[in-house]
Amino acid sequence: MAITAAQVKELREMTGAGMMDAKKALTENDGDIEAAIDWLRTKGLAKAAKKSGRVAAEGLVAVKVDGGRGVAVEVNAETDFVAKNADFQSMVSGIADAALGVSDIDALKQADMGGKTVEATVTDAIATIGENMSVRRMAVVEGGSVVSYVHNAAAPGMGKIGVLVALSGDNEAFGKQVAMHIAAANPQSLGEADLDPAVVEREKNVLTEQARESGKPDNVIEKMIVGRMKKFFSEVTLLGQAFVIDPDNTVEQAAKNAGVEITGYIRMEVGEGIEKKEEDFAAEVAKTMGG
């Protein structure tokens, strides 16, 4: 199939690979971006793929804690200007309060918020502010105690990144440090057992192909894979990561030293997984002029 310049550009942005390498990877894999990424990594031409930089949905994440229960809610708007609006922030805070009493996003939309459902409240706000908005998602974590943290808060309890950490014991200062670590390091899971098996298998396959490229015998390759997978787990799991506050210890060991156990966490960032359609200015003007 024909490989477009846009595909090459996207692959380069995601992997840092050179233009010709990116084009060859796409050609070898019939334009499949994910397969092309793995091909580049196998050849040692790219690191693990970076997330696309086109995630650009605006809005706020709000976190609320009530005893051993914490909730995080994402409410989207079209522009960052609205996210800074006091009325919008007040609405988001109210939605997070309502989320403390429900278990999923569907129930949240129907929850009471000052005599109206959350859904009706958002609909009214759309009419008043003039921008499309949506309550996109919510997540709940429970534990002996729950600590919250918001990175670059736009208002109390809300901002672009919200984190909740559930602990078996009560150590708010340590919990706050872990929450800040999570905001910065963005682990994929709590521990090895919580990782998506498909992610683990894919990584193992890439590392195996990399090792085979070296021409070493199978028994040596097996030992190489064990070591490399151990390194992978230490990079992507919260408990296995080096603690940013104390890099000589893993987060798991730091928790033991603090007398607690980390039993769960939530990290929610505005716009994760949403790609904003990009149009150049001239095309946008032409589209507008065309009615």
C-alpha angles and dihedrals in degrees: 000000000000114000115218128217088240091059091049091049092050093049092048091051091050097046109020089234122150120264097252092044091051092049092049092048091053092045092050091050102041094250095304104148096200093048090046090054091053090047091053092048091049089054091047091244098120142028122229107309117271116227113262112271092220095085100119113147110140132217137082142291114217126195127198131180129200112179108298095353127083131180133195121198131187118207116184132208131175098249139031087232090071091047087062092050113113093219091052091048091050090051092049090051090052092049090052090051089053090049091063088071100048138058107218144022096260092054090046093056089055095042120116118260112177095324096319132079117257088246092054091046091055091046090054090048090053090055092047100043097033099227131107112253136177141185095233106180148337134202133195131207127183134190146131086292134357125211124196133205133179120200114222093354116216089195134350109306097001141081142112096304124033124186133190124187124194117208133189090220136033114266109132095176092055091042090055091052091051091048090053089049090052092049090054103035099037098206118204095224144355095254143342093279091057097054118109105261089221090058091049093048093048092051091047091051092050092048091047092053090047090053092048090054086065090063094230120149120268096254090055091045091054091056091046091053093051091054095044093048089051088054090047092053090049089055102045106032120078095222092048098047122101106257109249091217092050110016092184088071133053117238088252092055092044089055091052089050089052092051097245141097123227105228102174146341144195126211114184123179126187112257099010108164096005118116117203113217110244123213126173117244095250092052090048092052092046090050091050093047089050090061 
